[in-house]
Amino acid sequence: LAQALSLIVMADLPNGHTDSEQFAVHLLEKYTVPGAGFDGQACAEEIQKVFPDCDVSQLKSWDVSPSCAELAEVLRSSEVQETASAPDDVCAVTVRVATVGKVVDVTLPSGSTVAHLRAQLPQCGISTPVYLFNGAVELSDSDRVHTHWGHLRCESAPFPEWAKEDGWEMWDELPRIVRRWYCELGSGETQEWMQNDHEVWSQHKQRIDGLLEAKSSGSSWFSFCYPVVNGLRRRVIRAAAGQSFQLHVQGIMWNRNNDSCIHQVIGGLDDEVVLEVGEGVPSSPSEISGSAEIAGRDAGTYVLHVDTDLQYHMRNARVNKTKQFQEQGKCDRFQHSCRGFIGFLVVE
């Protein structure tokens, strides 16, 4: 989607967006509503206001929430009119290094490939090897450089497979949302680790590894949970301001040393209890799931999390966690030591 929209990178984008990638994220968040599907018709109409020549016929018929990569694939195949005014013998490409905020301009002869672009990066102060992305799409060395590309993103590591499997869609998705959430949290200046994308991912990876180790060793009573959208794990749930939606959570719960304790898993949204995910006596790690209608929220970023209680009845666990979450308030639930984090709700 970002690649198709990059034609307008030098123009005034709607809604105050300053580059094609921001506009792409805006469209995906605006027209994907959990529980209601994807409004492909409305998304196509907004795109055609900016790109009259863009073929969005496929997009109009979509009613299931797509991923960024799926949208990019559809729009990348569309025949759009390149309006860039670069001379015939050169094409200018702006490369963005998201981890340090560095932006450089690299001028290459017409017909150059990404391999040629990569070879020029050390002269611009960017160490190699690097991985180049146009929106959510990783570029290969054989790809031709196009004048209508907007800002490319340059990373020192590829988007890890474990992150894709864990329900994330692009490299900068988690760091971007974490920084925005900490800003909304009002906890003062962001911590040093937040300034580096790798460190943000590391915080989450440490949590995942710790939970999986606890499950294997049986060292504690807990669970490994995640939100689900259209049958797929999704760590980011998006909703329109004021609109209710259906939240689905799945996972695995386990007891310490497979003991006989009655065990409940409660789902929270910031300081509220919103979901009952699982209850029972898992003699071995057992699958759990829960669904609930979530009332509409104001625009903002919210944390989805789970916690465990050992009660005879779910109602008692719910009372305990309601009190606990309210006492904690809207606190830091992302760092790796907060093992109950399961995702973000982004409301716009």
C-alpha positions as CSV (number, residue, x, y, z in Angstrom):
1,L,0.0,0.0,0.0
2,A,2.8,2.4,0.9
3,Q,4.5,1.7,-2.5
4,A,1.3,2.5,-4.4
5,L,0.7,5.7,-2.4
6,S,4.3,6.9,-2.8
7,L,3.4,8.8,-5.9
8,I,2.2,11.7,-3.7
9,V,5.2,11.7,-1.3
10,M,6.1,15.3,-2.5
11,A,2.5,16.5,-2.4
12,D,0.3,17.6,0.4
13,L,-1.2,14.4,1.8
14,P,-4.7,14.4,3.4
15,N,-5.2,14.4,7.2
16,G,-1.8,16.0,7.9
17,H,0.3,13.0,6.9
18,T,3.8,13.8,5.6
19,D,4.9,10.7,3.8
20,S,3.4,7.8,1.9
21,E,4.0,5.3,4.7
22,Q,2.1,7.3,7.2
23,F,-0.8,7.7,4.8
24,A,-0.8,3.9,4.1
25,V,-1.0,3.1,7.9
26,H,-3.7,5.7,8.2
27,L,-5.8,4.0,5.5
28,L,-5.3,0.5,6.9
29,E,-6.3,1.6,10.4
30,K,-9.2,3.7,9.2
31,Y,-10.9,1.0,7.2
32,T,-10.2,-2.1,9.2
33,V,-12.7,-2.5,12.0
34,P,-12.4,-5.7,14.2
35,G,-15.7,-7.6,14.1
36,A,-17.0,-5.6,11.2
37,G,-14.3,-6.5,8.6
38,F,-12.6,-4.3,6.0
39,D,-14.4,-1.6,4.1
40,G,-12.7,-2.0,0.8
41,Q,-15.1,0.2,-1.1
42,A,-14.5,3.2,1.2
43,C,-10.8,2.7,1.2
44,A,-10.7,2.4,-2.7
45,E,-12.7,5.6,-3.0
46,E,-10.3,7.5,-0.8
47,I,-7.3,6.2,-2.8
48,Q,-8.9,7.2,-6.1
49,K,-9.4,10.8,-4.8
50,V,-5.6,11.0,-4.8
51,F,-4.8,8.5,-7.6
52,P,-7.5,8.8,-10.3
53,D,-5.6,6.3,-12.5
54,C,-5.1,3.6,-9.9
55,D,-6.9,0.4,-10.5
56,V,-8.6,-0.5,-7.2
57,S,-11.3,-2.8,-8.6
58,Q,-10.0,-5.8,-6.5
59,L,-9.8,-3.7,-3.4
60,K,-13.4,-2.6,-3.6
61,S,-14.6,-6.2,-3.2
62,W,-12.6,-7.0,-0.1
63,D,-14.6,-7.3,3.2
64,V,-12.0,-9.3,5.3
65,S,-9.3,-7.4,7.1
66,P,-6.1,-7.8,5.0
67,S,-2.5,-7.4,6.1
68,C,-0.3,-4.6,4.9
69,A,1.6,-7.0,2.7
70,E,-1.7,-8.2,1.0
71,L,-2.7,-4.6,0.3
72,A,0.8,-3.8,-1.0
73,E,0.6,-6.8,-3.4
74,V,-2.7,-5.7,-4.8
75,L,-1.7,-2.1,-5.3
76,R,1.8,-2.9,-6.5
77,S,0.2,-4.7,-9.5
78,S,-2.0,-1.8,-10.3
79,E,-1.2,0.4,-13.4
80,V,-0.6,3.8,-12.0
81,Q,0.7,6.9,-13.8
82,E,4.2,7.9,-12.6
83,T,4.2,11.6,-12.2
84,A,7.7,12.1,-10.9
85,S,9.7,14.8,-12.7
86,A,13.2,13.4,-12.4
87,P,15.4,13.7,-15.4
88,D,15.5,10.7,-17.8
89,D,19.1,9.7,-16.8
90,V,18.7,9.7,-13.1
91,C,16.3,8.8,-10.4
92,A,16.4,10.2,-6.8
93,V,15.6,7.9,-4.0
94,T,15.3,9.0,-0.3
95,V,16.4,6.3,2.1
96,R,15.2,6.4,5.7
97,V,17.1,4.7,8.5
98,A,14.4,4.3,11.1
99,T,16.5,3.3,14.0
100,V,18.5,6.5,14.2
101,G,16.3,8.8,12.2
102,K,18.9,9.5,9.6
103,V,17.8,10.5,6.1
104,V,20.0,10.6,3.0
105,D,19.4,11.3,-0.7
106,V,21.1,9.0,-3.1
107,T,21.1,9.7,-6.9
108,L,21.5,6.8,-9.3
109,P,21.4,6.3,-13.1
110,S,18.2,5.3,-14.6
111,G,17.7,1.5,-14.6
112,S,19.8,1.0,-11.4
113,T,18.8,-1.9,-9.1
114,V,18.6,-2.1,-5.4
115,A,22.0,-3.7,-5.4
116,H,23.4,-0.5,-6.9
117,L,21.6,1.5,-4.3
118,R,23.0,-0.7,-1.5
119,A,26.5,-0.2,-2.8
120,Q,26.2,3.6,-2.5
121,L,25.1,3.5,1.1
122,P,28.5,3.4,2.8
123,Q,29.5,6.6,1.1
124,C,26.4,8.2,2.8
125,G,27.4,7.0,6.2
126,I,25.1,3.9,6.3
127,S,27.0,0.7,7.2
128,T,26.2,-2.4,5.3
129,P,24.8,-5.0,5.1
130,V,21.4,-3.5,5.3
131,Y,17.8,-4.6,4.5
132,L,15.7,-2.1,2.5
133,F,11.9,-1.9,2.8
134,N,9.3,0.0,0.8
135,G,6.5,0.2,3.3
136,A,6.1,-3.4,4.6
137,V,7.7,-4.9,1.5
138,E,11.4,-6.0,1.7
139,L,13.3,-5.2,-1.5
140,S,15.6,-7.6,-3.2
141,D,18.9,-6.7,-4.9
142,S,17.4,-7.4,-8.4
143,D,14.5,-4.9,-7.9
144,R,14.7,-1.9,-10.2
145,V,14.8,1.5,-8.4
146,H,11.8,3.6,-9.3
147,T,11.5,7.4,-9.2
148,H,8.0,7.2,-7.7
149,W,9.3,5.5,-4.5
150,G,9.0,7.6,-1.5
151,H,11.1,7.1,1.6
152,L,12.6,3.7,1.8
153,R,13.4,2.2,5.2
154,C,16.8,0.8,5.9
155,E,17.4,-1.8,8.7
156,S,20.5,-3.6,9.9
157,A,18.5,-6.8,10.3
158,P,15.6,-8.4,8.4
159,F,12.1,-8.5,9.8
160,P,12.5,-11.7,12.0
161,E,10.4,-14.7,11.3
162,W,9.5,-15.1,15.0
163,A,7.9,-11.6,14.9
164,K,5.8,-12.5,11.9
165,E,4.7,-15.7,13.5
166,D,3.9,-13.7,16.7
167,G,1.4,-11.5,14.9
168,W,3.3,-8.4,13.9
169,E,3.2,-7.1,10.3
170,M,6.2,-4.9,9.8
171,W,9.5,-3.9,11.4
172,D,8.5,-0.5,12.7
173,E,5.0,-1.4,13.9
174,L,5.9,-2.3,17.4
175,P,8.5,0.4,18.1
176,R,6.1,3.1,16.6
177,I,3.2,2.0,18.8
178,V,5.3,1.6,21.9
179,R,6.7,5.2,21.6
180,R,3.2,6.6,21.0
181,W,1.8,4.7,23.9
182,Y,4.5,5.8,26.4
183,C,3.9,9.4,25.2
184,E,0.1,9.0,25.9
185,L,1.0,7.4,29.2
186,G,2.4,10.7,30.4
187,S,5.4,9.1,32.1
188,G,7.8,11.8,31.2
189,E,10.7,11.3,28.8
190,T,10.9,8.0,26.9
191,Q,13.5,5.7,28.2
192,E,16.8,5.1,26.4
193,W,15.8,1.6,25.1
194,M,12.8,3.0,23.3
195,Q,14.9,5.1,21.0
196,N,16.3,1.9,19.3
197,D,14.0,-0.3,17.4
198,H,16.1,-3.4,18.1
199,E,15.9,-2.7,21.9
200,V,12.1,-2.4,21.7
201,W,11.9,-5.8,19.9
202,S,14.3,-7.2,22.4
203,Q,12.0,-6.3,25.3
204,H,9.2,-8.3,23.7
205,K,11.4,-11.2,22.6
206,Q,12.6,-11.6,26.2
207,R,9.0,-11.8,27.4
208,I,8.1,-14.4,24.8
209,D,11.2,-16.5,25.6
210,G,10.5,-16.3,29.3
211,L,6.9,-17.4,28.9
212,L,7.8,-20.4,26.7
213,E,10.6,-21.4,29.1
214,A,8.1,-21.2,32.0
215,K,5.6,-23.4,30.1
216,S,8.3,-26.0,29.3
217,S,9.7,-26.1,32.8
218,G,6.4,-25.8,34.7
219,S,8.1,-23.2,37.0
220,S,4.9,-21.1,37.5
221,W,1.2,-20.8,37.0
222,F,0.7,-18.7,33.9
223,S,-0.4,-18.5,30.3
224,F,0.8,-17.6,26.8
225,C,-2.0,-15.6,25.1
226,Y,-2.6,-13.5,22.0
227,P,-5.4,-11.7,20.2
228,V,-6.9,-13.3,17.1
229,V,-8.4,-11.6,14.1
230,N,-10.0,-13.7,11.3
231,G,-8.3,-16.8,12.7
232,L,-4.8,-15.2,12.7
233,R,-2.6,-14.1,15.6
234,R,-2.6,-10.2,15.6
235,R,-0.8,-8.3,18.3
236,V,-2.4,-5.0,17.2
237,I,-6.2,-4.6,17.2
238,R,-7.6,-1.6,15.5
239,A,-10.9,0.1,16.0
240,A,-12.8,3.3,15.2
241,A,-13.3,5.7,18.0
242,G,-16.6,5.1,19.8
243,Q,-17.3,1.9,18.0
244,S,-17.7,-1.4,19.9
245,F,-16.0,-4.6,18.6
246,Q,-15.5,-8.2,19.3
247,L,-12.3,-9.2,21.0
248,H,-11.0,-12.8,20.6
249,V,-8.1,-14.1,22.6
250,Q,-6.5,-17.6,22.4
251,G,-3.5,-19.2,24.2
252,I,-2.2,-21.9,26.5
253,M,-2.4,-22.1,30.3
254,W,-0.3,-24.3,32.6
255,N,0.1,-25.1,36.3
256,R,3.3,-25.1,38.3
257,N,4.7,-28.6,38.1
258,N,1.3,-29.7,36.8
259,D,-0.2,-29.5,40.2
260,S,-4.0,-29.7,40.9
261,C,-4.7,-26.0,41.6
262,I,-7.8,-24.5,40.0
263,H,-6.5,-21.8,37.7
264,Q,-8.1,-18.7,36.0
265,V,-6.8,-16.5,33.2
266,I,-8.3,-13.0,33.1
267,G,-8.0,-10.5,30.3
268,G,-7.5,-6.8,30.8
269,L,-7.6,-3.6,28.8
270,D,-5.5,-1.1,30.7
271,D,-7.1,-0.9,34.2
272,E,-10.3,-2.8,33.3
273,V,-11.2,-6.5,33.4
274,V,-12.8,-7.2,30.0
275,L,-12.5,-10.9,29.3
276,E,-12.5,-14.4,30.8
277,V,-9.9,-16.4,28.8
278,G,-9.6,-19.7,30.6
279,E,-10.4,-21.7,33.8
280,G,-9.6,-25.2,34.9
281,V,-6.9,-27.6,36.3
282,P,-4.4,-28.1,33.4
283,S,-2.6,-31.3,34.2
284,S,-0.4,-30.3,31.2
285,P,-0.3,-27.1,29.1
286,S,-3.9,-26.7,27.8
287,E,-5.5,-24.6,25.1
288,I,-7.8,-21.8,26.2
289,S,-9.8,-19.1,24.5
290,G,-12.3,-16.3,25.2
291,S,-14.4,-13.7,23.4
292,A,-16.1,-10.5,24.6
293,E,-17.8,-7.5,23.2
294,I,-15.7,-4.4,24.0
295,A,-17.5,-1.1,24.3
296,G,-16.3,1.8,22.1
297,R,-13.3,3.8,23.3
298,D,-11.9,7.2,22.8
299,A,-9.1,7.7,20.4
300,G,-5.8,6.5,21.9
301,T,-3.5,3.5,22.5
302,Y,-4.5,0.8,25.0
303,V,-2.7,-2.2,26.3
304,L,-4.2,-5.7,26.2
305,H,-2.9,-8.0,28.9
306,V,-3.7,-11.1,30.9
307,D,-3.1,-12.3,34.5
308,T,-3.5,-15.4,36.5
309,D,-5.4,-16.2,39.7
310,L,-5.9,-19.3,41.7
311,Q,-9.5,-19.3,43.0
312,Y,-12.3,-21.8,43.3
313,H,-14.5,-19.7,41.0
314,M,-14.0,-17.4,38.1
315,R,-16.2,-14.8,39.7
316,N,-13.7,-14.5,42.6
317,A,-10.8,-14.2,40.3
318,R,-12.6,-11.5,38.4
319,V,-13.2,-9.5,41.6
320,N,-9.6,-9.8,42.6
321,K,-8.2,-8.7,39.2
322,T,-10.7,-5.9,38.9
323,K,-9.3,-4.4,42.2
324,Q,-5.7,-5.1,41.2
325,F,-5.9,-3.6,37.8
326,Q,-7.7,-0.5,39.1
327,E,-5.0,0.0,41.8
328,Q,-2.3,-0.3,39.2
329,G,-4.0,2.2,36.9
330,K,-2.7,2.9,33.4
331,C,0.8,1.7,34.1
332,D,3.8,0.4,32.2
333,R,2.7,-3.1,31.1
334,F,5.0,-3.5,28.1
335,Q,8.6,-4.1,29.4
336,H,9.8,-7.7,29.4
337,S,9.3,-8.0,33.2
338,C,5.6,-7.5,32.6
339,R,4.9,-10.9,31.2
340,G,1.1,-10.4,30.9
341,F,1.3,-8.1,27.9
342,I,-0.5,-9.6,24.9
343,G,-0.9,-6.7,22.5
344,F,-2.2,-3.2,21.7
345,L,-5.6,-1.7,20.9
346,V,-5.2,1.3,18.6
347,V,-8.4,3.5,18.4
348,E,-8.6,6.3,15.9
